[in-house]
């Protein structure tokens, strides 16, 4: 590995190490992560920043987003120009993942619901589909949880998988917490591997570039590894199905899709395209991927626009709106067809989605006037700018030809 690559690995470590440290500014005030005096002091200092100096904390988050995405885009340029190689990609991906596994899920509380659903099974020998966290009022974990009134909205396969890290936690919160973070974070590495192997089969020249687009994307590192959303695992089954399909393992690909629906039903929407590609030979692999992206994108829009509750997809809330982790349903697939215009649009969407949290960090809740409008504007503005730029570029190119 060259000195140039080592220097960039150091920058990568500093950026995501800073993000991991910053995440502890939002440790729930009712949660004591450790009784260690140094840990207590550290968390207390960080909470003072996150809860009692919100404008400064929000500005820090904004700068972290700007710097991480700028570094990410520069990394993509390096891979596109072949200035860095596979070893750099592997080390930077693993380093980012390992550092962020130890971050606190400061932008979401879903992880704690995963932990408690597993606890209902292991500790209380009850059914998460019929029992809620609220049904166990003496449990200490309820103090720092959200959505304690809902039964589990996740599929049976996810509940079964969640027992693995839960068992490794031996009933201790901090061990459960770390086990779940490591368990879900590992799927980010699996997804990166699947994208690389799939691209090596269908587009070898862009295998490194396409993999870097997914594995080093700050949105996926934050939503998947930091916030530990199980949509990261949904993406794993989706990518696995395509990997198996391009390797002519049609039956196993169908099994992967079916397994994914047992985490969240949404994957069933992709099944028609697999039938057209794998069994009826009506569309190519590229069209299969694009069709999946469009299908998921349209569903995400409809699901977010109309306040509906869908089993195994929603979290029990009737106030549904677009959430950044929904992009796990679409953008990982963009890595498999790394065309410049599509990538630019996907990066813009990722940036906009990451900025949606600014009102929450600034005010501490989502109820302030104008918050929803701000989130819609900040999410749509970057992709609209990119679309305008692409349209202008296309116009001038066509003018030159004429």
N, C-alpha and C positions, 0 to 999 in steps of 0.2 A: 504494500500500500504506500502511495506516495505521500510526501510531506503535505502536499496540497489537500489530499483526501483526509489526512489526519487532522489538519486544521479545521476542515469543515465538520468532521465528527465532533470536535471539541465545541464548535458553535452549536451544533445540534444538541449536544448534552447540556450546554448552558441554557439554551432556550427552553427545552422541555423540563429541565431541572427547575428553572424559575417558575414555570407553569405549575409544576407539582407542589412547590413550596407555597405559591399563591393560593392554591386550591384550599389550603387549610384555614384561610381567612373566613371560610363559610362553613366550618364545622358547626353543626347544630348546637345551640347553647345548652341543650338538655343532654348532650352526648359527651361522655368522658371516654376518650379513645384509650388513654393509658394513665395509670397512676404514677408513672415515672415523673419526678419533679421537673426534669428538663423538658420532657414532652408536654407537661401541663403548662409550663411557662411559655414554650414555643406556641402552642395552640392559643393560649390566652392573648399573646401579643398579636397573632394573626387575626384572631376574632375581633380585636379592637380595631383593626384596619377594615375588615369586611363589614362589620355590623355598625360601627360608630364613626367611620370615616368613608362613607359610601362613595362620594364623588371621587376621592383619590383612588379608591379600589377599582371603581369603574374605569377610570382613566388607565390604570395599570393593565386591566383586562384588555382594553382597546389596543394599547401598545403591544401587548403579547400577541393578539390576533394579527396585527399589522406585520410584526416582525416574523412570526412563524409562517404566515402565508407568503411573505416576500422571500424568505429563505426557501420555502417549498418551491415556489415558481423558479427561483434561480437554480435549485437542484434539478428541476425538470429540464431546464436549458442545458445543464451540464450533461445529463443523460442523453438528451437529443443530439448533442454535439460529440458524444462519445468521449467526454473528458474524464469521466469516472466509470468504474466498472462494477461487476457483480459483487465483489467483496465489499466495496463501499456500500452498496445497497443493502446487503445482508446485515452488516454491522450497524448501519444507521437505523435500519428498521428494528432490529433487536434492541438496540440501546434506547430508542424512543419508547418502545413498548415496556421495557423493564423499568425505566424511570417512572413512567406514568401509571404503572400498576400500583405504585405506592402513593399515588395522588388521591385526594379525597374527592368523591363525586359531587362537586360543589354546584353543579347546574341541574341536578336531578336527584330525586329521592327514590327512583324505581328500584335501585339495587337493594334497598332495605326491605322493599316488598318481596323481592326474590328470596331474600334471606328468611323472611318470616313465613312465606308460603312453605318453604322446606321445613321450617321449624314446626309448623302445624302438623306436618306428616311425621317427622322424626320424634319430636318431643311430646306432642299432644295426641299422637295417633288419631288424628282427625282428617277430614277431607277439605282441602282448600277451596273446593267448589261449593261447599255448603257452610264453611266456617270462615269468619273474618278475623282479622287481628283484634278487632273490637270485642270479639267473643272471649278474649283472654285478658281481661282488664288488669290483672295483677302482674302481667309480664312487663318487665322494665323497658323492653325495647320500644314499647308503644310511645314512650315519652318523646322520642325523636323521629317518629315515623309520620308519613303522610298517607292519605287514602286508606285509613284503617277500617273504613266502613264498607269496603268492597271485598267481594270474594275474588278468587284468582281469575283473571281474564286470559291466562295463558294456556297453551295446549298441554296435553298429557306428556308428550315427549320432553317438553321443557321442564315440567315438574320432576320427571324422572331424572333428567340430566342434573338438575339443581341439587339432587340428593348427594351427588359426588362431592362437590366442595363443602356442602353442609356437613357431611359425615367427617370430612377432614378437619372441620372446625371444632369438633368435640364439644359442641355446645357453648363454647366461649365466643363472645361477640367479635373480638379483635381477630381471632383465628378464622372465624366464619367470613368476616369482612375481607381479609387478605386472600383466603382461599377462593372466594367468588371473584375477586379482582384478577387473580392469577388465571383462574379457569376461563373467564370470559376474554381476558387479554390474550390468552394463547390462541384464540380463534382469529385474532387479527393477523398473527403470524401464519396460521393455516390459510387464510384467505389470500395473503400475499404469495404464498407458495403456489396455490391453485391458479392464480392469475398468471404467474410466471410460467408454469408448466403448460397452461392452455395456450398462451401466446407463443411459446416455443414451438407449439404444434401448428398454429394457424398463421402466425405472423412473427417469425423468429427475430427479424431485424428490429422490431419494436418491443421485444420482450422485457428488456430492462426499463425502458421508458414507460411502458404501460403499467408495469408493476410498481414503479416509483410513484406514479400518479395516484395509486391507491394507498400503498403502504406508508408514504410520507405525507399524505394529505392531513393537515391539522384538524379538519372537521372529523375525520374518522378516528384519529387518535384521541380527540377530546370526547366525542360521543361514544366511541366504542371502548376505549381503554380507560379513560378517566371516569366517565359517567357510567360505564359498564352496562349499556343497554343490550338486551338480548337480541335486538335487531341485527347486531353484529353476527350472531349465530345463524339467524335467518339467512343472511347473505352467504354464509358458509355453505348451506345446503343448495342455494341457488347457483353458486359458482361451482360446486361439486357436480351438479347435474350437467352443466355445460362442459366441464372437463371430461366427464364420462361420455358425453354424447360425441365430442370430437374424437374420442378414442374408440368410437363405435360400440360402446357398451350401453345400448339403448335401454335395456331392462333396468340396469342399475341406475341409469339417469332418472327413469320414472320413479324408482324407489326413493331416490334422493329428494325429488320434488314432493312425493307423498310424505316423506319424513319431515320436510320443512313445513308442511301444512299443519303438522302436529305440534308446531311451536306457535305459529301464527297462520291463520287460514289464507293469508294474502297470496301465498305461492301457488295456490290452485289456479289463479288467473293466468299463469304462464303455461299451463298444461296444453291448451290447444296448439300453441306454436311448436311444442315438442312433438306433438302427434304429426303435425304437418311436415316437420323436418325429419324426425327419426323414423316414422313409419310410412308416411305417404310421399316423402321425397319431393315436397312441393316448394320448399324454400331452402335457401342456403344457410350456412352457419351464421354468416354476417347478418342476414335478414332475420334470423331467429333472435339474435341478440338485440337488434334494433327494435324488433316487435315487442320483446320483453320490456325494454326500456320505456317504450311508448305506452304500453299497457299499464305498467306500474306508475308512470308519471300521471296518466289520466286518472287512474284510481286514486292516487294520492291527492290530486286536486279535488276530485269529487268528494272524497272522504273528509278532507279538511274543510271544504266549503259548506257542506251540508252536515249539520250537527247530528250525526248518527253514531250509534254505538254498535260495533261489530264484534261478535265473540272472537276471542283469541287475537284480536288486533288492537282494540282500544283498551284503555286502562280503567274502564268503568265510569269515566266522566262523560256527561252529555254535552259538555262545552268543548267540543273537539275543534282544533285548529291545527294548522300546519306545525309540525315539530321537526327540528333539525335531524333527529335520528331516523325520520322516515326516508331520508336520502340513502340509507343503507339498502333500500328496496330497488334503487335505480343506478346510482352513480358508480358502484363497484363494477357494474356491467360496462360502463363507458370505458373502463380501463382495457377492456377486451377489443375495442375498436377505436384506438387512440388517434382519431382524426383531429387536426388542429382546431377547427371551428367548434367541434363538439366538446373538446377538452376545455377550451376557453370558456364556453358557456357553463360547463360543469364546475369549473373553478370559481366562476363568478357566483353561481348558486351557492357553493360551499361557503364563500366569504359572507354573502348576505345572510345565510342561515346562522352562521357563527355570531353575527352582530345582533341577532334578535334578542339576545340576553341582556343587552345594555339597560333597558328600562328596569328589568328585574333586579339587576345588580345595583342600580342607582337608587331605586325606591324601596326595594325589599319585597315587593309583591307585584302582581300584574293588574291591580285594580285602578291605577292612576288614570285620569282622563287623558285620552290620546295615545295610550300605550299600544292598543291594537293597531291603530292607524300607523304609528311609528314602525311597528314590527313589520307590517305589510310593505311599507315604503322601503325600509332598509333591506328587506329580503329581495324585493323585486328590482331595486335600483341597479345593483351590479350586473345582473343578467341582461337588463334592458340596455344598459350602456354597451355591453358586449355585442348584443344583437344589432344595435345601431351602427357600431363600428364595423361589424362584419358586412352589414348591408352597404355601407359607404364604400368599403373596400371592393365588394363585388361590383358595385356601380361603376367605379373608376376602371376596374379591369375590363368590364364589358365596353366601356367608352373607348378604351385604348384599342380594343380589337376592331371597333367600328371605324 
